[in-house]
Amino acid sequence: MSSENQQNPLHGITLENILIALVDHYGWEKLGKLIDIRCFQSDPSIKSSLTFLRKTPWAREKVEALFSNLKM
């Protein structure tokens, strides 16, 4: 295992688990206000959000950053 992975606080946490934790904590409405992404605001679902986040690096970075702040 590289030292980069060991230092990454999100190592071993799936994007799905991150998203579920954020939705549980904030709810879809507040999450959509915190991160201006349409898949969080219009008929949101875990599946559609994961599809978008996996294709869109900037959006994934915002979600991961919000989750990192939540865990601190």
Biopython code that builds the backbone (N, CA, C, O; Angstrom):
import numpy as np
from Bio.PDB.StructureBuilder import StructureBuilder

atoms = [
    (1, "MET", "N", (0.846, -1.165, 0.000)),
    (1, "MET", "CA", (0.000, 0.000, 0.000)),
    (1, "MET", "C", (0.896, 1.234, 0.000)),
    (1, "MET", "O", (1.855, 1.309, 0.768)),
    (2, "SER", "N", (0.587, 2.188, -0.850)),
    (2, "SER", "CA", (1.421, 3.375, -0.926)),
    (2, "SER", "C", (1.152, 4.298, 0.255)),
    (2, "SER", "O", (0.092, 4.247, 0.878)),
    (3, "SER", "N", (2.134, 5.140, 0.547)),
    (3, "SER", "CA", (1.968, 6.073, 1.670)),
    (3, "SER", "C", (0.890, 7.096, 1.359)),
    (3, "SER", "O", (0.270, 7.639, 2.273)),
    (4, "GLU", "N", (0.658, 7.366, 0.073)),
    (4, "GLU", "CA", (-0.406, 8.304, -0.316)),
    (4, "GLU", "C", (-1.765, 7.776, 0.131)),
    (4, "GLU", "O", (-2.575, 8.534, 0.665)),
    (5, "ASN", "N", (-2.024, 6.490, -0.081)),
    (5, "ASN", "CA", (-3.291, 5.891, 0.342)),
    (5, "ASN", "C", (-3.429, 5.880, 1.854)),
    (5, "ASN", "O", (-4.526, 6.075, 2.378)),
    (6, "GLN", "N", (-2.335, 5.655, 2.557)),
    (6, "GLN", "CA", (-2.381, 5.618, 4.014)),
    (6, "GLN", "C", (-2.679, 6.991, 4.593)),
    (6, "GLN", "O", (-3.279, 7.087, 5.663)),
    (7, "GLN", "N", (-2.273, 8.053, 3.911)),
    (7, "GLN", "CA", (-2.488, 9.404, 4.396)),
    (7, "GLN", "C", (-3.836, 9.969, 3.970)),
    (7, "GLN", "O", (-4.267, 10.985, 4.515)),
    (8, "ASN", "N", (-4.505, 9.353, 3.027)),
    (8, "ASN", "CA", (-5.795, 9.822, 2.552)),
    (8, "ASN", "C", (-6.871, 9.415, 3.556)),
    (8, "ASN", "O", (-7.099, 8.223, 3.763)),
    (9, "PRO", "N", (-7.537, 10.391, 4.183)),
    (9, "PRO", "CA", (-8.545, 10.059, 5.201)),
    (9, "PRO", "C", (-9.768, 9.337, 4.622)),
    (9, "PRO", "O", (-10.535, 8.728, 5.369)),
    (10, "LEU", "N", (-9.952, 9.399, 3.309)),
    (10, "LEU", "CA", (-11.100, 8.739, 2.680)),
    (10, "LEU", "C", (-10.755, 7.360, 2.135)),
    (10, "LEU", "O", (-11.615, 6.679, 1.575)),
    (11, "HIS", "N", (-9.503, 6.945, 2.296)),
    (11, "HIS", "CA", (-9.092, 5.634, 1.791)),
    (11, "HIS", "C", (-9.937, 4.531, 2.439)),
    (11, "HIS", "O", (-10.045, 4.451, 3.663)),
    (12, "GLY", "N", (-10.520, 3.700, 1.610)),
    (12, "GLY", "CA", (-11.314, 2.581, 2.111)),
    (12, "GLY", "C", (-12.791, 2.895, 2.278)),
    (12, "GLY", "O", (-13.578, 2.004, 2.597)),
    (13, "ILE", "N", (-13.179, 4.150, 2.068)),
    (13, "ILE", "CA", (-14.590, 4.529, 2.181)),
    (13, "ILE", "C", (-15.135, 4.699, 0.768)),
    (13, "ILE", "O", (-14.593, 5.471, -0.024)),
    (14, "THR", "N", (-16.201, 3.983, 0.455)),
    (14, "THR", "CA", (-16.747, 4.063, -0.893)),
    (14, "THR", "C", (-17.512, 5.365, -1.090)),
    (14, "THR", "O", (-17.992, 5.974, -0.135)),
    (15, "LEU", "N", (-17.613, 5.774, -2.346)),
    (15, "LEU", "CA", (-18.383, 6.968, -2.682)),
    (15, "LEU", "C", (-19.839, 6.795, -2.254)),
    (15, "LEU", "O", (-20.474, 7.750, -1.808)),
    (16, "GLU", "N", (-20.357, 5.602, -2.387)),
    (16, "GLU", "CA", (-21.736, 5.339, -1.969)),
    (16, "GLU", "C", (-21.897, 5.563, -0.462)),
    (16, "GLU", "O", (-22.875, 6.173, -0.030)),
    (17, "ASN", "N", (-20.957, 5.081, 0.329)),
    (17, "ASN", "CA", (-21.028, 5.283, 1.780)),
    (17, "ASN", "C", (-20.909, 6.751, 2.154)),
    (17, "ASN", "O", (-21.577, 7.220, 3.075)),
    (18, "ILE", "N", (-20.057, 7.477, 1.437)),
    (18, "ILE", "CA", (-19.922, 8.913, 1.669)),
    (18, "ILE", "C", (-21.246, 9.608, 1.400)),
    (18, "ILE", "O", (-21.707, 10.412, 2.210)),
    (19, "LEU", "N", (-21.855, 9.300, 0.265)),
    (19, "LEU", "CA", (-23.106, 9.934, -0.119)),
    (19, "LEU", "C", (-24.234, 9.590, 0.855)),
    (19, "LEU", "O", (-25.018, 10.464, 1.225)),
    (20, "ILE", "N", (-24.321, 8.352, 1.262)),
    (20, "ILE", "CA", (-25.356, 7.939, 2.222)),
    (20, "ILE", "C", (-25.177, 8.685, 3.540)),
    (20, "ILE", "O", (-26.156, 9.137, 4.134)),
    (21, "ALA", "N", (-23.941, 8.817, 4.000)),
    (21, "ALA", "CA", (-23.683, 9.532, 5.259)),
    (21, "ALA", "C", (-24.092, 10.999, 5.142)),
    (21, "ALA", "O", (-24.674, 11.556, 6.073)),
    (22, "LEU", "N", (-23.792, 11.620, 4.013)),
    (22, "LEU", "CA", (-24.161, 13.025, 3.825)),
    (22, "LEU", "C", (-25.674, 13.206, 3.758)),
    (22, "LEU", "O", (-26.213, 14.148, 4.338)),
    (23, "VAL", "N", (-26.352, 12.317, 3.062)),
    (23, "VAL", "CA", (-27.815, 12.402, 2.971)),
    (23, "VAL", "C", (-28.439, 12.154, 4.340)),
    (23, "VAL", "O", (-29.397, 12.831, 4.712)),
    (24, "ASP", "N", (-27.914, 11.200, 5.089)),
    (24, "ASP", "CA", (-28.426, 10.938, 6.438)),
    (24, "ASP", "C", (-28.230, 12.147, 7.348)),
    (24, "ASP", "O", (-29.097, 12.467, 8.161)),
    (25, "HIS", "N", (-27.102, 12.807, 7.209)),
    (25, "HIS", "CA", (-26.788, 13.942, 8.083)),
    (25, "HIS", "C", (-27.535, 15.216, 7.667)),
    (25, "HIS", "O", (-28.140, 15.883, 8.506)),
    (26, "TYR", "N", (-27.492, 15.551, 6.370)),
    (26, "TYR", "CA", (-28.049, 16.814, 5.894)),
    (26, "TYR", "C", (-29.439, 16.693, 5.281)),
    (26, "TYR", "O", (-30.236, 17.628, 5.370)),
    (27, "GLY", "N", (-29.738, 15.564, 4.665)),
    (27, "GLY", "CA", (-30.948, 15.433, 3.866)),
    (27, "GLY", "C", (-30.684, 15.975, 2.465)),
    (27, "GLY", "O", (-29.755, 16.756, 2.260)),
    (28, "TRP", "N", (-31.495, 15.565, 1.518)),
    (28, "TRP", "CA", (-31.281, 15.970, 0.123)),
    (28, "TRP", "C", (-31.409, 17.476, -0.065)),
    (28, "TRP", "O", (-30.621, 18.080, -0.794)),
    (29, "GLU", "N", (-32.392, 18.084, 0.584)),
    (29, "GLU", "CA", (-32.645, 19.513, 0.367)),
    (29, "GLU", "C", (-31.436, 20.363, 0.779)),
    (29, "GLU", "O", (-30.976, 21.210, 0.013)),
    (30, "LYS", "N", (-30.931, 20.132, 1.983)),
    (30, "LYS", "CA", (-29.783, 20.915, 2.452)),
    (30, "LYS", "C", (-28.525, 20.551, 1.674)),
    (30, "LYS", "O", (-27.701, 21.420, 1.389)),
    (31, "LEU", "N", (-28.369, 19.292, 1.331)),
    (31, "LEU", "CA", (-27.210, 18.881, 0.542)),
    (31, "LEU", "C", (-27.210, 19.596, -0.807)),
    (31, "LEU", "O", (-26.160, 20.018, -1.292)),
    (32, "GLY", "N", (-28.384, 19.729, -1.405)),
    (32, "GLY", "CA", (-28.511, 20.437, -2.678)),
    (32, "GLY", "C", (-28.208, 21.918, -2.564)),
    (32, "GLY", "O", (-27.809, 22.549, -3.543)),
    (33, "LYS", "N", (-28.396, 22.477, -1.378)),
    (33, "LYS", "CA", (-28.050, 23.886, -1.161)),
    (33, "LYS", "C", (-26.553, 24.044, -0.886)),
    (33, "LYS", "O", (-25.937, 25.018, -1.319)),
    (34, "LEU", "N", (-25.979, 23.094, -0.174)),
    (34, "LEU", "CA", (-24.556, 23.153, 0.143)),
    (34, "LEU", "C", (-23.682, 22.921, -1.093)),
    (34, "LEU", "O", (-22.644, 23.559, -1.270)),
    (35, "ILE", "N", (-24.125, 21.998, -1.932)),
    (35, "ILE", "CA", (-23.404, 21.684, -3.175)),
    (35, "ILE", "C", (-24.417, 21.814, -4.307)),
    (35, "ILE", "O", (-25.345, 21.012, -4.422)),
    (36, "ASP", "N", (-24.228, 22.830, -5.135)),
    (36, "ASP", "CA", (-25.186, 23.150, -6.191)),
    (36, "ASP", "C", (-25.042, 22.180, -7.369)),
    (36, "ASP", "O", (-24.425, 22.485, -8.390)),
    (37, "ILE", "N", (-25.638, 21.002, -7.179)),
    (37, "ILE", "CA", (-25.619, 19.963, -8.210)),
    (37, "ILE", "C", (-27.066, 19.544, -8.451)),
    (37, "ILE", "O", (-27.785, 19.219, -7.506)),
    (38, "ARG", "N", (-27.489, 19.552, -9.694)),
    (38, "ARG", "CA", (-28.879, 19.273, -10.029)),
    (38, "ARG", "C", (-29.349, 17.905, -9.547)),
    (38, "ARG", "O", (-30.511, 17.749, -9.171)),
    (39, "CYS", "N", (-28.458, 16.910, -9.554)),
    (39, "CYS", "CA", (-28.883, 15.570, -9.141)),
    (39, "CYS", "C", (-29.208, 15.509, -7.654)),
    (39, "CYS", "O", (-29.828, 14.547, -7.201)),
    (40, "PHE", "N", (-28.796, 16.530, -6.877)),
    (40, "PHE", "CA", (-29.168, 16.619, -5.467)),
    (40, "PHE", "C", (-30.466, 17.410, -5.275)),
    (40, "PHE", "O", (-31.088, 17.350, -4.214)),
    (41, "GLN", "N", (-30.864, 18.150, -6.311)),
    (41, "GLN", "CA", (-31.983, 19.080, -6.175)),
    (41, "GLN", "C", (-33.252, 18.625, -6.884)),
    (41, "GLN", "O", (-34.354, 18.953, -6.444)),
    (42, "SER", "N", (-33.119, 17.896, -7.945)),
    (42, "SER", "CA", (-34.275, 17.510, -8.759)),
    (42, "SER", "C", (-34.414, 15.986, -8.768)),
    (42, "SER", "O", (-33.624, 15.288, -9.405)),
    (43, "ASP", "N", (-35.416, 15.481, -8.061)),
    (43, "ASP", "CA", (-35.683, 14.045, -7.971)),
    (43, "ASP", "C", (-34.426, 13.255, -7.582)),
    (43, "ASP", "O", (-34.006, 12.358, -8.313)),
    (44, "PRO", "N", (-33.830, 13.587, -6.433)),
    (44, "PRO", "CA", (-32.556, 12.967, -6.061)),
    (44, "PRO", "C", (-32.685, 11.501, -5.675)),
    (44, "PRO", "O", (-33.695, 11.068, -5.120)),
    (45, "SER", "N", (-31.645, 10.758, -5.981)),
    (45, "SER", "CA", (-31.539, 9.370, -5.546)),
    (45, "SER", "C", (-30.054, 9.034, -5.423)),
    (45, "SER", "O", (-29.205, 9.676, -6.041)),
    (46, "ILE", "N", (-29.765, 8.040, -4.633)),
    (46, "ILE", "CA", (-28.379, 7.602, -4.474)),
    (46, "ILE", "C", (-27.835, 7.132, -5.824)),
    (46, "ILE", "O", (-26.722, 7.491, -6.209)),
    (47, "LYS", "N", (-28.613, 6.338, -6.531)),
    (47, "LYS", "CA", (-28.151, 5.766, -7.796)),
    (47, "LYS", "C", (-27.808, 6.843, -8.827)),
    (47, "LYS", "O", (-26.730, 6.809, -9.421)),
    (48, "SER", "N", (-28.718, 7.797, -9.044)),
    (48, "SER", "CA", (-28.465, 8.832, -10.049)),
    (48, "SER", "C", (-27.311, 9.737, -9.625)),
    (48, "SER", "O", (-26.525, 10.179, -10.462)),
    (49, "SER", "N", (-27.210, 10.012, -8.330)),
    (49, "SER", "CA", (-26.125, 10.856, -7.844)),
    (49, "SER", "C", (-24.780, 10.166, -8.006)),
    (49, "SER", "O", (-23.801, 10.800, -8.401)),
    (50, "LEU", "N", (-24.722, 8.869, -7.705)),
    (50, "LEU", "CA", (-23.474, 8.124, -7.879)),
    (50, "LEU", "C", (-23.039, 8.115, -9.336)),
    (50, "LEU", "O", (-21.855, 8.275, -9.634)),
    (51, "THR", "N", (-23.982, 7.931, -10.235)),
    (51, "THR", "CA", (-23.664, 7.931, -11.663)),
    (51, "THR", "C", (-23.033, 9.265, -12.059)),
    (51, "THR", "O", (-22.011, 9.291, -12.743)),
    (52, "PHE", "N", (-23.638, 10.364, -11.631)),
    (52, "PHE", "CA", (-23.119, 11.690, -11.953)),
    (52, "PHE", "C", (-21.754, 11.918, -11.306)),
    (52, "PHE", "O", (-20.822, 12.372, -11.970)),
    (53, "LEU", "N", (-21.631, 11.607, -10.027)),
    (53, "LEU", "CA", (-20.390, 11.871, -9.310)),
    (53, "LEU", "C", (-19.221, 11.058, -9.851)),
    (53, "LEU", "O", (-18.085, 11.534, -9.842)),
    (54, "ARG", "N", (-19.473, 9.862, -10.314)),
    (54, "ARG", "CA", (-18.395, 9.029, -10.871)),
    (54, "ARG", "C", (-17.876, 9.581, -12.194)),
    (54, "ARG", "O", (-16.731, 9.326, -12.567)),
    (55, "LYS", "N", (-18.714, 10.339, -12.905)),
    (55, "LYS", "CA", (-18.328, 10.904, -14.197)),
    (55, "LYS", "C", (-17.803, 12.332, -14.087)),
    (55, "LYS", "O", (-17.248, 12.863, -15.050)),
    (56, "THR", "N", (-17.973, 12.958, -12.919)),
    (56, "THR", "CA", (-17.699, 14.382, -12.798)),
    (56, "THR", "C", (-16.742, 14.649, -11.637)),
    (56, "THR", "O", (-17.173, 14.801, -10.494)),
    (57, "PRO", "N", (-15.449, 14.706, -11.933)),
    (57, "PRO", "CA", (-14.446, 14.838, -10.871)),
    (57, "PRO", "C", (-14.634, 16.066, -9.969)),
    (57, "PRO", "O", (-14.450, 15.963, -8.756)),
    (58, "TRP", "N", (-14.994, 17.221, -10.533)),
    (58, "TRP", "CA", (-15.136, 18.412, -9.694)),
    (58, "TRP", "C", (-16.264, 18.247, -8.680)),
    (58, "TRP", "O", (-16.152, 18.715, -7.547)),
    (59, "ALA", "N", (-17.347, 17.585, -9.080)),
    (59, "ALA", "CA", (-18.481, 17.376, -8.171)),
    (59, "ALA", "C", (-18.100, 16.366, -7.089)),
    (59, "ALA", "O", (-18.447, 16.535, -5.921)),
    (60, "ARG", "N", (-17.394, 15.334, -7.484)),
    (60, "ARG", "CA", (-16.954, 14.328, -6.511)),
    (60, "ARG", "C", (-16.035, 14.960, -5.469)),
    (60, "ARG", "O", (-16.130, 14.646, -4.282)),
    (61, "GLU", "N", (-15.144, 15.851, -5.911)),
    (61, "GLU", "CA", (-14.241, 16.527, -4.984)),
    (61, "GLU", "C", (-15.019, 17.350, -3.958)),
    (61, "GLU", "O", (-14.661, 17.373, -2.781)),
    (62, "LYS", "N", (-16.070, 18.018, -4.395)),
    (62, "LYS", "CA", (-16.890, 18.806, -3.471)),
    (62, "LYS", "C", (-17.585, 17.911, -2.449)),
    (62, "LYS", "O", (-17.658, 18.250, -1.268)),
    (63, "VAL", "N", (-18.088, 16.784, -2.900)),
    (63, "VAL", "CA", (-18.763, 15.845, -2.005)),
    (63, "VAL", "C", (-17.766, 15.275, -1.002)),
    (63, "VAL", "O", (-18.061, 15.199, 0.191)),
    (64, "GLU", "N", (-16.602, 14.879, -1.470)),
    (64, "GLU", "CA", (-15.579, 14.329, -0.578)),
    (64, "GLU", "C", (-15.099, 15.376, 0.433)),
    (64, "GLU", "O", (-14.844, 15.051, 1.593)),
    (65, "ALA", "N", (-14.980, 16.625, -0.006)),
    (65, "ALA", "CA", (-14.543, 17.691, 0.901)),
    (65, "ALA", "C", (-15.598, 17.924, 1.984)),
    (65, "ALA", "O", (-15.256, 18.082, 3.156)),
    (66, "LEU", "N", (-16.858, 17.945, 1.607)),
    (66, "LEU", "CA", (-17.921, 18.134, 2.587)),
    (66, "LEU", "C", (-17.937, 16.984, 3.585)),
    (66, "LEU", "O", (-18.124, 17.205, 4.781)),
    (67, "PHE", "N", (-17.743, 15.769, 3.108)),
    (67, "PHE", "CA", (-17.711, 14.602, 3.990)),
    (67, "PHE", "C", (-16.507, 14.679, 4.934)),
    (67, "PHE", "O", (-16.625, 14.356, 6.116)),
    (68, "SER", "N", (-15.360, 15.103, 4.421)),
    (68, "SER", "CA", (-14.164, 15.237, 5.263)),
    (68, "SER", "C", (-14.409, 16.243, 6.381)),
    (68, "SER", "O", (-14.000, 16.019, 7.520)),
    (69, "ASN", "N", (-15.069, 17.342, 6.063)),
    (69, "ASN", "CA", (-15.386, 18.353, 7.082)),
    (69, "ASN", "C", (-16.387, 17.824, 8.095)),
    (69, "ASN", "O", (-16.333, 18.186, 9.270)),
    (70, "LEU", "N", (-17.290, 16.979, 7.654)),
    (70, "LEU", "CA", (-18.287, 16.388, 8.539)),
    (70, "LEU", "C", (-17.613, 15.464, 9.546)),
    (70, "LEU", "O", (-18.015, 15.414, 10.708)),
    (71, "LYS", "N", (-16.603, 14.743, 9.115)),
    (71, "LYS", "CA", (-15.928, 13.757, 9.959)),
    (71, "LYS", "C", (-14.981, 14.409, 10.972)),
    (71, "LYS", "O", (-14.607, 13.769, 11.955)),
    (72, "MET", "N", (-14.595, 15.645, 10.757)),
    (72, "MET", "CA", (-13.630, 16.301, 11.663)),
    (72, "MET", "C", (-14.257, 16.740, 12.931)),
    (72, "MET", "O", (-13.580, 17.305, 13.791)),
]
sb = StructureBuilder()
sb.init_structure("model")
sb.init_model(0)
sb.init_chain("A")
sb.init_seg("    ")
for serial, (resi, resn, name, xyz) in enumerate(atoms, 1):
    if name == "N":
        sb.init_residue(resn, " ", resi, " ")
    sb.init_atom(name, np.array(xyz, "f"), 0.0, 1.0, " ", f" {name:<3s}", serial, name[0])
structure = sb.get_structure()
